[in-house]
Amino acid sequence: MRTNNNLFATISNNQMTQLVKEVKETVATEVQVNNNKTVFSAADLWRIQNSRRTRVQRRVMFY
């Protein structure tokens, strides 16, 4: 059985320039963006570490 080893078709210079032509960008004006990011503070880190300590102490207490 014969196979076709030419996987890529040849294109002309005119077709190449049409493919790489610059497209003007538009800005979406009707998009609603929610920027409700909270800042991770030292108090948050303390709360995480403190809750981990109490979990470990409870686990040791039941054994």
PDB file of N, H, CA, C and O in Angstrom:
ATOM      1  N   MET A   1       0.848  -1.165   0.000  1.00  0.00           N
ATOM      2  CA  MET A   1       0.000   0.000   0.000  1.00  0.00           C
ATOM      3  C   MET A   1       0.896   1.231   0.000  1.00  0.00           C
ATOM      4  O   MET A   1       1.904   1.294   0.703  1.00  0.00           O
ATOM      5  N   ARG A   2       0.510   2.174  -0.784  1.00  0.00           N
ATOM      6  H   ARG A   2      -0.309   2.123  -1.355  1.00  0.00           H
ATOM      7  CA  ARG A   2       1.289   3.390  -0.927  1.00  0.00           C
ATOM      8  C   ARG A   2       0.829   4.450   0.066  1.00  0.00           C
ATOM      9  O   ARG A   2      -0.373   4.669   0.222  1.00  0.00           O
ATOM     10  N   THR A   3       1.767   5.110   0.739  1.00  0.00           N
ATOM     11  H   THR A   3       2.743   4.932   0.612  1.00  0.00           H
ATOM     12  CA  THR A   3       1.408   6.160   1.691  1.00  0.00           C
ATOM     13  C   THR A   3       1.888   7.498   1.156  1.00  0.00           C
ATOM     14  O   THR A   3       2.855   7.576   0.398  1.00  0.00           O
ATOM     15  N   ASN A   4       1.196   8.538   1.563  1.00  0.00           N
ATOM     16  H   ASN A   4       0.410   8.475   2.179  1.00  0.00           H
ATOM     17  CA  ASN A   4       1.562   9.889   1.153  1.00  0.00           C
ATOM     18  C   ASN A   4       2.416  10.495   2.261  1.00  0.00           C
ATOM     19  O   ASN A   4       1.911  10.746   3.356  1.00  0.00           O
ATOM     20  N   ASN A   5       3.698  10.734   1.999  1.00  0.00           N
ATOM     21  H   ASN A   5       4.108  10.531   1.110  1.00  0.00           H
ATOM     22  CA  ASN A   5       4.600  11.281   2.995  1.00  0.00           C
ATOM     23  C   ASN A   5       4.576  12.800   3.039  1.00  0.00           C
ATOM     24  O   ASN A   5       5.171  13.391   3.940  1.00  0.00           O
ATOM     25  N   ASN A   6       3.913  13.442   2.105  1.00  0.00           N
ATOM     26  H   ASN A   6       3.430  12.962   1.373  1.00  0.00           H
ATOM     27  CA  ASN A   6       3.841  14.899   2.074  1.00  0.00           C
ATOM     28  C   ASN A   6       2.659  15.352   2.929  1.00  0.00           C
ATOM     29  O   ASN A   6       1.541  15.480   2.432  1.00  0.00           O
ATOM     30  N   LEU A   7       2.911  15.593   4.216  1.00  0.00           N
ATOM     31  H   LEU A   7       3.820  15.489   4.620  1.00  0.00           H
ATOM     32  CA  LEU A   7       1.830  15.956   5.130  1.00  0.00           C
ATOM     33  C   LEU A   7       1.468  17.431   5.046  1.00  0.00           C
ATOM     34  O   LEU A   7       0.338  17.808   5.356  1.00  0.00           O
ATOM     35  N   PHE A   8       2.414  18.271   4.631  1.00  0.00           N
ATOM     36  H   PHE A   8       3.332  17.964   4.379  1.00  0.00           H
ATOM     37  CA  PHE A   8       2.184  19.704   4.596  1.00  0.00           C
ATOM     38  C   PHE A   8       1.985  20.152   3.154  1.00  0.00           C
ATOM     39  O   PHE A   8       2.818  19.906   2.282  1.00  0.00           O
ATOM     40  N   ALA A   9       0.868  20.809   2.934  1.00  0.00           N
ATOM     41  H   ALA A   9       0.191  21.008   3.642  1.00  0.00           H
ATOM     42  CA  ALA A   9       0.594  21.311   1.588  1.00  0.00           C
ATOM     43  C   ALA A   9       1.427  22.563   1.345  1.00  0.00           C
ATOM     44  O   ALA A   9       1.673  23.333   2.273  1.00  0.00           O
ATOM     45  N   THR A  10       1.857  22.769   0.125  1.00  0.00           N
ATOM     46  H   THR A  10       1.657  22.143  -0.629  1.00  0.00           H
ATOM     47  CA  THR A  10       2.638  23.959  -0.212  1.00  0.00           C
ATOM     48  C   THR A  10       1.688  25.125  -0.408  1.00  0.00           C
ATOM     49  O   THR A  10       0.616  24.970  -0.993  1.00  0.00           O
ATOM     50  N   ILE A  11       2.082  26.293   0.081  1.00  0.00           N
ATOM     51  H   ILE A  11       2.953  26.418   0.557  1.00  0.00           H
ATOM     52  CA  ILE A  11       1.267  27.487  -0.089  1.00  0.00           C
ATOM     53  C   ILE A  11       2.105  28.561  -0.763  1.00  0.00           C
ATOM     54  O   ILE A  11       3.333  28.565  -0.679  1.00  0.00           O
ATOM     55  N   SER A  12       1.422  29.452  -1.423  1.00  0.00           N
ATOM     56  H   SER A  12       0.424  29.448  -1.492  1.00  0.00           H
ATOM     57  CA  SER A  12       2.128  30.503  -2.151  1.00  0.00           C
ATOM     58  C   SER A  12       2.477  31.647  -1.202  1.00  0.00           C
ATOM     59  O   SER A  12       2.018  31.684  -0.060  1.00  0.00           O
ATOM     60  N   ASN A  13       3.298  32.578  -1.691  1.00  0.00           N
ATOM     61  H   ASN A  13       3.671  32.548  -2.618  1.00  0.00           H
ATOM     62  CA  ASN A  13       3.682  33.735  -0.880  1.00  0.00           C
ATOM     63  C   ASN A  13       2.481  34.603  -0.551  1.00  0.00           C
ATOM     64  O   ASN A  13       2.393  35.155   0.546  1.00  0.00           O
ATOM     65  N   ASN A  14       1.559  34.727  -1.490  1.00  0.00           N
ATOM     66  H   ASN A  14       1.631  34.279  -2.381  1.00  0.00           H
ATOM     67  CA  ASN A  14       0.356  35.531  -1.254  1.00  0.00           C
ATOM     68  C   ASN A  14      -0.491  34.921  -0.135  1.00  0.00           C
ATOM     69  O   ASN A  14      -1.001  35.644   0.721  1.00  0.00           O
ATOM     70  N   GLN A  15      -0.640  33.617  -0.140  1.00  0.00           N
ATOM     71  H   GLN A  15      -0.226  33.030  -0.835  1.00  0.00           H
ATOM     72  CA  GLN A  15      -1.399  32.953   0.915  1.00  0.00           C
ATOM     73  C   GLN A  15      -0.681  33.072   2.266  1.00  0.00           C
ATOM     74  O   GLN A  15      -1.328  33.195   3.306  1.00  0.00           O
ATOM     75  N   MET A  16       0.638  33.035   2.245  1.00  0.00           N
ATOM     76  H   MET A  16       1.164  32.935   1.400  1.00  0.00           H
ATOM     77  CA  MET A  16       1.406  33.171   3.478  1.00  0.00           C
ATOM     78  C   MET A  16       1.224  34.555   4.083  1.00  0.00           C
ATOM     79  O   MET A  16       1.068  34.678   5.298  1.00  0.00           O
ATOM     80  N   THR A  17       1.241  35.597   3.264  1.00  0.00           N
ATOM     81  H   THR A  17       1.368  35.498   2.277  1.00  0.00           H
ATOM     82  CA  THR A  17       1.045  36.953   3.792  1.00  0.00           C
ATOM     83  C   THR A  17      -0.365  37.140   4.333  1.00  0.00           C
ATOM     84  O   THR A  17      -0.555  37.880   5.298  1.00  0.00           O
ATOM     85  N   GLN A  18      -1.349  36.493   3.742  1.00  0.00           N
ATOM     86  H   GLN A  18      -1.195  35.892   2.959  1.00  0.00           H
ATOM     87  CA  GLN A  18      -2.719  36.582   4.264  1.00  0.00           C
ATOM     88  C   GLN A  18      -2.835  35.873   5.611  1.00  0.00           C
ATOM     89  O   GLN A  18      -3.594  36.303   6.479  1.00  0.00           O
ATOM     90  N   LEU A  19      -2.089  34.794   5.783  1.00  0.00           N
ATOM     91  H   LEU A  19      -1.473  34.445   5.078  1.00  0.00           H
ATOM     92  CA  LEU A  19      -2.149  34.063   7.050  1.00  0.00           C
ATOM     93  C   LEU A  19      -1.519  34.834   8.197  1.00  0.00           C
ATOM     94  O   LEU A  19      -2.002  34.778   9.328  1.00  0.00           O
ATOM     95  N   VAL A  20      -0.453  35.548   7.911  1.00  0.00           N
ATOM     96  H   VAL A  20      -0.061  35.594   6.993  1.00  0.00           H
ATOM     97  CA  VAL A  20       0.263  36.228   8.992  1.00  0.00           C
ATOM     98  C   VAL A  20      -0.083  37.703   9.078  1.00  0.00           C
ATOM     99  O   VAL A  20       0.616  38.464   9.747  1.00  0.00           O
ATOM    100  N   LYS A  21      -1.145  38.115   8.414  1.00  0.00           N
ATOM    101  H   LYS A  21      -1.713  37.497   7.871  1.00  0.00           H
ATOM    102  CA  LYS A  21      -1.562  39.514   8.432  1.00  0.00           C
ATOM    103  C   LYS A  21      -1.981  39.928   9.839  1.00  0.00           C
ATOM    104  O   LYS A  21      -2.591  39.145  10.567  1.00  0.00           O
ATOM    105  N   GLU A  22      -1.658  41.139  10.210  1.00  0.00           N
ATOM    106  H   GLU A  22      -1.163  41.775   9.619  1.00  0.00           H
ATOM    107  CA  GLU A  22      -1.981  41.636  11.544  1.00  0.00           C
ATOM    108  C   GLU A  22      -3.478  41.890  11.658  1.00  0.00           C
ATOM    109  O   GLU A  22      -4.093  42.471  10.764  1.00  0.00           O
ATOM    110  N   VAL A  23      -4.048  41.448  12.763  1.00  0.00           N
ATOM    111  H   VAL A  23      -3.548  40.976  13.489  1.00  0.00           H
ATOM    112  CA  VAL A  23      -5.469  41.635  13.027  1.00  0.00           C
ATOM    113  C   VAL A  23      -5.597  42.661  14.138  1.00  0.00           C
ATOM    114  O   VAL A  23      -4.941  42.542  15.172  1.00  0.00           O
ATOM    115  N   LYS A  24      -6.425  43.651  13.936  1.00  0.00           N
ATOM    116  H   LYS A  24      -6.958  43.747  13.096  1.00  0.00           H
ATOM    117  CA  LYS A  24      -6.628  44.695  14.940  1.00  0.00           C
ATOM    118  C   LYS A  24      -7.406  44.119  16.115  1.00  0.00           C
ATOM    119  O   LYS A  24      -8.370  43.376  15.929  1.00  0.00           O
ATOM    120  N   GLU A  25      -6.982  44.466  17.317  1.00  0.00           N
ATOM    121  H   GLU A  25      -6.199  45.070  17.467  1.00  0.00           H
ATOM    122  CA  GLU A  25      -7.644  43.972  18.520  1.00  0.00           C
ATOM    123  C   GLU A  25      -8.767  44.908  18.930  1.00  0.00           C
ATOM    124  O   GLU A  25      -8.692  46.119  18.720  1.00  0.00           O
ATOM    125  N   THR A  26      -9.796  44.341  19.509  1.00  0.00           N
ATOM    126  H   THR A  26      -9.857  43.357  19.680  1.00  0.00           H
ATOM    127  CA  THR A  26     -10.905  45.133  20.043  1.00  0.00           C
ATOM    128  C   THR A  26     -10.974  44.905  21.545  1.00  0.00           C
ATOM    129  O   THR A  26     -10.557  43.860  22.043  1.00  0.00           O
ATOM    130  N   VAL A  27     -11.494  45.874  22.251  1.00  0.00           N
ATOM    131  H   VAL A  27     -11.833  46.723  21.847  1.00  0.00           H
ATOM    132  CA  VAL A  27     -11.608  45.792  23.700  1.00  0.00           C
ATOM    133  C   VAL A  27     -13.054  45.496  24.055  1.00  0.00           C
ATOM    134  O   VAL A  27     -13.965  46.167  23.571  1.00  0.00           O
ATOM    135  N   ALA A  28     -13.266  44.505  24.891  1.00  0.00           N
ATOM    136  H   ALA A  28     -12.525  43.960  25.284  1.00  0.00           H
ATOM    137  CA  ALA A  28     -14.606  44.161  25.349  1.00  0.00           C
ATOM    138  C   ALA A  28     -15.011  45.170  26.423  1.00  0.00           C
ATOM    139  O   ALA A  28     -14.419  45.200  27.502  1.00  0.00           O
ATOM    140  N   THR A  29     -16.015  45.994  26.133  1.00  0.00           N
ATOM    141  H   THR A  29     -16.496  45.970  25.256  1.00  0.00           H
ATOM    142  CA  THR A  29     -16.417  47.046  27.058  1.00  0.00           C
ATOM    143  C   THR A  29     -17.531  46.613  27.998  1.00  0.00           C
ATOM    144  O   THR A  29     -17.727  47.244  29.036  1.00  0.00           O
ATOM    145  N   GLU A  30     -18.260  45.569  27.672  1.00  0.00           N
ATOM    146  H   GLU A  30     -18.101  45.057  26.829  1.00  0.00           H
ATOM    147  CA  GLU A  30     -19.418  45.176  28.480  1.00  0.00           C
ATOM    148  C   GLU A  30     -19.103  44.043  29.455  1.00  0.00           C
ATOM    149  O   GLU A  30     -20.022  43.410  29.976  1.00  0.00           O
ATOM    150  N   VAL A  31     -17.832  43.779  29.708  1.00  0.00           N
ATOM    151  H   VAL A  31     -17.086  44.293  29.285  1.00  0.00           H
ATOM    152  CA  VAL A  31     -17.432  42.701  30.606  1.00  0.00           C
ATOM    153  C   VAL A  31     -17.336  43.245  32.022  1.00  0.00           C
ATOM    154  O   VAL A  31     -16.749  44.301  32.261  1.00  0.00           O
ATOM    155  N   GLN A  32     -17.921  42.509  32.954  1.00  0.00           N
ATOM    156  H   GLN A  32     -18.398  41.652  32.761  1.00  0.00           H
ATOM    157  CA  GLN A  32     -17.847  42.897  34.360  1.00  0.00           C
ATOM    158  C   GLN A  32     -16.750  42.076  35.028  1.00  0.00           C
ATOM    159  O   GLN A  32     -16.808  40.846  35.053  1.00  0.00           O
ATOM    160  N   VAL A  33     -15.761  42.761  35.561  1.00  0.00           N
ATOM    161  H   VAL A  33     -15.713  43.760  35.540  1.00  0.00           H
ATOM    162  CA  VAL A  33     -14.623  42.092  36.191  1.00  0.00           C
ATOM    163  C   VAL A  33     -14.751  42.247  37.704  1.00  0.00           C
ATOM    164  O   VAL A  33     -14.942  43.348  38.219  1.00  0.00           O
ATOM    165  N   ASN A  34     -14.643  41.122  38.399  1.00  0.00           N
ATOM    166  H   ASN A  34     -14.488  40.227  37.980  1.00  0.00           H
ATOM    167  CA  ASN A  34     -14.707  41.145  39.863  1.00  0.00           C
ATOM    168  C   ASN A  34     -13.289  41.028  40.399  1.00  0.00           C
ATOM    169  O   ASN A  34     -12.660  39.977  40.276  1.00  0.00           O
ATOM    170  N   ASN A  35     -12.788  42.091  40.988  1.00  0.00           N
ATOM    171  H   ASN A  35     -13.299  42.945  41.089  1.00  0.00           H
ATOM    172  CA  ASN A  35     -11.459  42.081  41.592  1.00  0.00           C
ATOM    173  C   ASN A  35     -11.580  42.102  43.108  1.00  0.00           C
ATOM    174  O   ASN A  35     -11.116  43.029  43.771  1.00  0.00           O
ATOM    175  N   ASN A  36     -12.204  41.074  43.639  1.00  0.00           N
ATOM    176  H   ASN A  36     -12.581  40.320  43.101  1.00  0.00           H
ATOM    177  CA  ASN A  36     -12.421  40.995  45.087  1.00  0.00           C
ATOM    178  C   ASN A  36     -11.361  40.126  45.746  1.00  0.00           C
ATOM    179  O   ASN A  36     -11.687  39.283  46.581  1.00  0.00           O
ATOM    180  N   LYS A  37     -10.109  40.317  45.388  1.00  0.00           N
ATOM    181  H   LYS A  37      -9.844  41.002  44.709  1.00  0.00           H
ATOM    182  CA  LYS A  37      -9.035  39.531  45.971  1.00  0.00           C
ATOM    183  C   LYS A  37      -8.695  40.086  47.350  1.00  0.00           C
ATOM    184  O   LYS A  37      -8.505  41.290  47.527  1.00  0.00           O
ATOM    185  N   THR A  38      -8.625  39.184  48.316  1.00  0.00           N
ATOM    186  H   THR A  38      -8.780  38.207  48.172  1.00  0.00           H
ATOM    187  CA  THR A  38      -8.266  39.606  49.658  1.00  0.00           C
ATOM    188  C   THR A  38      -6.760  39.470  49.838  1.00  0.00           C
ATOM    189  O   THR A  38      -6.125  38.637  49.191  1.00  0.00           O
ATOM    190  N   VAL A  39      -6.205  40.269  50.696  1.00  0.00           N
ATOM    191  H   VAL A  39      -6.721  40.945  51.221  1.00  0.00           H
ATOM    192  CA  VAL A  39      -4.776  40.252  50.965  1.00  0.00           C
ATOM    193  C   VAL A  39      -4.515  39.244  52.068  1.00  0.00           C
ATOM    194  O   VAL A  39      -5.174  39.266  53.107  1.00  0.00           O
ATOM    195  N   PHE A  40      -3.549  38.357  51.841  1.00  0.00           N
ATOM    196  H   PHE A  40      -3.013  38.339  50.997  1.00  0.00           H
ATOM    197  CA  PHE A  40      -3.167  37.370  52.848  1.00  0.00           C
ATOM    198  C   PHE A  40      -2.275  38.057  53.864  1.00  0.00           C
ATOM    199  O   PHE A  40      -1.165  38.476  53.536  1.00  0.00           O
ATOM    200  N   SER A  41      -2.749  38.173  55.085  1.00  0.00           N
ATOM    201  H   SER A  41      -3.650  37.833  55.351  1.00  0.00           H
ATOM    202  CA  SER A  41      -2.025  38.934  56.100  1.00  0.00           C
ATOM    203  C   SER A  41      -1.343  38.004  57.093  1.00  0.00           C
ATOM    204  O   SER A  41      -1.504  36.784  57.046  1.00  0.00           O
ATOM    205  N   ALA A  42      -0.584  38.610  57.985  1.00  0.00           N
ATOM    206  H   ALA A  42      -0.454  39.601  58.023  1.00  0.00           H
ATOM    207  CA  ALA A  42       0.092  37.858  59.038  1.00  0.00           C
ATOM    208  C   ALA A  42      -0.930  37.250  59.996  1.00  0.00           C
ATOM    209  O   ALA A  42      -0.696  36.179  60.555  1.00  0.00           O
ATOM    210  N   ALA A  43      -2.047  37.921  60.184  1.00  0.00           N
ATOM    211  H   ALA A  43      -2.237  38.791  59.730  1.00  0.00           H
ATOM    212  CA  ALA A  43      -3.090  37.382  61.060  1.00  0.00           C
ATOM    213  C   ALA A  43      -3.682  36.102  60.476  1.00  0.00           C
ATOM    214  O   ALA A  43      -4.010  35.178  61.220  1.00  0.00           O
ATOM    215  N   ASP A  44      -3.821  36.040  59.159  1.00  0.00           N
ATOM    216  H   ASP A  44      -3.555  36.791  58.554  1.00  0.00           H
ATOM    217  CA  ASP A  44      -4.321  34.822  58.519  1.00  0.00           C
ATOM    218  C   ASP A  44      -3.345  33.666  58.726  1.00  0.00           C
ATOM    219  O   ASP A  44      -3.760  32.548  59.029  1.00  0.00           O
ATOM    220  N   LEU A  45      -2.066  33.933  58.565  1.00  0.00           N
ATOM    221  H   LEU A  45      -1.729  34.841  58.319  1.00  0.00           H
ATOM    222  CA  LEU A  45      -1.049  32.906  58.778  1.00  0.00           C
ATOM    223  C   LEU A  45      -1.060  32.435  60.227  1.00  0.00           C
ATOM    224  O   LEU A  45      -0.955  31.236  60.486  1.00  0.00           O
ATOM    225  N   TRP A  46      -1.186  33.356  61.169  1.00  0.00           N
ATOM    226  H   TRP A  46      -1.271  34.330  60.959  1.00  0.00           H
ATOM    227  CA  TRP A  46      -1.231  32.996  62.579  1.00  0.00           C
ATOM    228  C   TRP A  46      -2.449  32.112  62.855  1.00  0.00           C
ATOM    229  O   TRP A  46      -2.349  31.136  63.598  1.00  0.00           O
ATOM    230  N   ARG A  47      -3.585  32.445  62.267  1.00  0.00           N
ATOM    231  H   ARG A  47      -3.666  33.238  61.663  1.00  0.00           H
ATOM    232  CA  ARG A  47      -4.817  31.682  62.474  1.00  0.00           C
ATOM    233  C   ARG A  47      -4.659  30.256  61.943  1.00  0.00           C
ATOM    234  O   ARG A  47      -5.122  29.309  62.579  1.00  0.00           O
ATOM    235  N   ILE A  48      -4.014  30.093  60.788  1.00  0.00           N
ATOM    236  H   ILE A  48      -3.638  30.862  60.272  1.00  0.00           H
ATOM    237  CA  ILE A  48      -3.796  28.759  60.223  1.00  0.00           C
ATOM    238  C   ILE A  48      -2.878  27.946  61.125  1.00  0.00           C
ATOM    239  O   ILE A  48      -3.164  26.786  61.422  1.00  0.00           O
ATOM    240  N   GLN A  49      -1.779  28.546  61.560  1.00  0.00           N
ATOM    241  H   GLN A  49      -1.546  29.488  61.319  1.00  0.00           H
ATOM    242  CA  GLN A  49      -0.838  27.829  62.418  1.00  0.00           C
ATOM    243  C   GLN A  49      -1.457  27.497  63.757  1.00  0.00           C
ATOM    244  O   GLN A  49      -1.215  26.417  64.296  1.00  0.00           O
ATOM    245  N   ASN A  50      -2.241  28.389  64.299  1.00  0.00           N
ATOM    246  H   ASN A  50      -2.437  29.266  63.861  1.00  0.00           H
ATOM    247  CA  ASN A  50      -2.874  28.165  65.597  1.00  0.00           C
ATOM    248  C   ASN A  50      -3.905  27.046  65.508  1.00  0.00           C
ATOM    249  O   ASN A  50      -3.998  26.224  66.420  1.00  0.00           O
ATOM    250  N   SER A  51      -4.672  26.999  64.437  1.00  0.00           N
ATOM    251  H   SER A  51      -4.596  27.667  63.696  1.00  0.00           H
ATOM    252  CA  SER A  51      -5.666  25.939  64.304  1.00  0.00           C
ATOM    253  C   SER A  51      -4.989  24.594  64.094  1.00  0.00           C
ATOM    254  O   SER A  51      -5.514  23.567  64.523  1.00  0.00           O
ATOM    255  N   ARG A  52      -3.828  24.581  63.437  1.00  0.00           N
ATOM    256  H   ARG A  52      -3.402  25.416  63.088  1.00  0.00           H
ATOM    257  CA  ARG A  52      -3.088  23.335  63.268  1.00  0.00           C
ATOM    258  C   ARG A  52      -2.589  22.828  64.621  1.00  0.00           C
ATOM    259  O   ARG A  52      -2.633  21.629  64.894  1.00  0.00           O
ATOM    260  N   ARG A  53      -2.121  23.738  65.458  1.00  0.00           N
ATOM    261  H   ARG A  53      -2.085  24.712  65.237  1.00  0.00           H
ATOM    262  CA  ARG A  53      -1.642  23.336  66.781  1.00  0.00           C
ATOM    263  C   ARG A  53      -2.754  22.709  67.604  1.00  0.00           C
ATOM    264  O   ARG A  53      -2.539  21.689  68.258  1.00  0.00           O
ATOM    265  N   THR A  54      -3.932  23.301  67.582  1.00  0.00           N
ATOM    266  H   THR A  54      -4.106  24.130  67.051  1.00  0.00           H
ATOM    267  CA  THR A  54      -5.033  22.754  68.378  1.00  0.00           C
ATOM    268  C   THR A  54      -5.475  21.400  67.840  1.00  0.00           C
ATOM    269  O   THR A  54      -5.855  20.527  68.621  1.00  0.00           O
ATOM    270  N   ARG A  55      -5.434  21.202  66.504  1.00  0.00           N
ATOM    271  H   ARG A  55      -5.125  21.911  65.870  1.00  0.00           H
ATOM    272  CA  ARG A  55      -5.791  19.896  65.957  1.00  0.00           C
ATOM    273  C   ARG A  55      -4.804  18.828  66.400  1.00  0.00           C
ATOM    274  O   ARG A  55      -5.207  17.714  66.733  1.00  0.00           O
ATOM    275  N   VAL A  56      -3.528  19.149  66.407  1.00  0.00           N
ATOM    276  H   VAL A  56      -3.200  20.054  66.135  1.00  0.00           H
ATOM    277  CA  VAL A  56      -2.514  18.186  66.825  1.00  0.00           C
ATOM    278  C   VAL A  56      -2.674  17.866  68.301  1.00  0.00           C
ATOM    279  O   VAL A  56      -2.546  16.709  68.700  1.00  0.00           O
ATOM    280  N   GLN A  57      -2.955  18.884  69.125  1.00  0.00           N
ATOM    281  H   GLN A  57      -3.058  19.825  68.801  1.00  0.00           H
ATOM    282  CA  GLN A  57      -3.133  18.639  70.557  1.00  0.00           C
ATOM    283  C   GLN A  57      -4.346  17.776  70.814  1.00  0.00           C
ATOM    284  O   GLN A  57      -4.306  16.913  71.691  1.00  0.00           O
ATOM    285  N   ARG A  58      -5.437  17.984  70.067  1.00  0.00           N
ATOM    286  H   ARG A  58      -5.469  18.686  69.355  1.00  0.00           H
ATOM    287  CA  ARG A  58      -6.624  17.156  70.244  1.00  0.00           C
ATOM    288  C   ARG A  58      -6.348  15.721  69.831  1.00  0.00           C
ATOM    289  O   ARG A  58      -6.826  14.787  70.474  1.00  0.00           O
ATOM    290  N   ARG A  59      -5.584  15.538  68.766  1.00  0.00           N
ATOM    291  H   ARG A  59      -5.196  16.297  68.243  1.00  0.00           H
ATOM    292  CA  ARG A  59      -5.284  14.195  68.294  1.00  0.00           C
ATOM    293  C   ARG A  59      -4.443  13.437  69.312  1.00  0.00           C
ATOM    294  O   ARG A  59      -4.655  12.243  69.522  1.00  0.00           O
ATOM    295  N   VAL A  60      -3.499  14.110  69.941  1.00  0.00           N
ATOM    296  H   VAL A  60      -3.327  15.081  69.770  1.00  0.00           H
ATOM    297  CA  VAL A  60      -2.660  13.471  70.952  1.00  0.00           C
ATOM    298  C   VAL A  60      -3.478  13.167  72.200  1.00  0.00           C
ATOM    299  O   VAL A  60      -3.233  12.165  72.872  1.00  0.00           O
ATOM    300  N   MET A  61      -4.434  14.011  72.510  1.00  0.00           N
ATOM    301  H   MET A  61      -4.632  14.825  71.964  1.00  0.00           H
ATOM    302  CA  MET A  61      -5.229  13.848  73.730  1.00  0.00           C
ATOM    303  C   MET A  61      -6.108  12.597  73.644  1.00  0.00           C
ATOM    304  O   MET A  61      -6.382  11.987  74.677  1.00  0.00           O
ATOM    305  N   PHE A  62      -6.556  12.195  72.457  1.00  0.00           N
ATOM    306  H   PHE A  62      -6.332  12.690  71.618  1.00  0.00           H
ATOM    307  CA  PHE A  62      -7.454  11.037  72.334  1.00  0.00           C
ATOM    308  C   PHE A  62      -6.717   9.721  72.208  1.00  0.00           C
ATOM    309  O   PHE A  62      -7.359   8.671  72.211  1.00  0.00           O
ATOM    310  N   TYR A  63      -5.395   9.728  72.098  1.00  0.00           N
ATOM    311  H   TYR A  63      -4.873  10.581  72.096  1.00  0.00           H
ATOM    312  CA  TYR A  63      -4.653   8.476  71.977  1.00  0.00           C
ATOM    313  C   TYR A  63      -4.195   7.969  73.294  1.00  0.00           C
ATOM    314  O   TYR A  63      -3.554   6.921  73.363  1.00  0.00           O
TER     315      TYR A  63
END
